[in-house]
């Protein structure tokens, strides 16, 4: 009987943790990619992003190498998905800005590095980790955030973010 109770507790905990991710709904991702040289390069990224079932639309600006990805409501995607898709196409992210619910900054996977307060509305956040900004920007940010113990650590499951609008 004790084993069954422990199993119920484990299942309940997993459901609770899964429910936390549901609050981190990303409605839009603005990805500036690096290394693109032609329209075929942008087509490769576009194809990878559109392969996600949560993607409604991908708008591409070839002048700035920016991809604006509109997502379905209620998705539970993380920034890592976008990084993986861009890298699978053979390129890198130079900047990733997400439009999301304000509750996202309260999620355990997100570490807020600026002292911003998030209201109740949708907010824009920028992911500042290595692989989500250029190498040059990451080195600069590493100096700025040297007091944030987890920033320089390569942990693919934690995302250091700053709130861009309030």
Protein Blocks (a to p, Z undefined) as FASTA:
>chain_A
ZZmmmmmmmmmmmmmmmmmmmmmccfbdcdddehiabfklmmmmmmmmmmpmklmbdcdd
fklopacddddehiacdfklmmmmmmmnopacfbdcddddfklmmpmkbccfbdcdddfb
dcddddfbehiacfklmmmmmmmmmmmmklmpccfkbccdddfbZZ
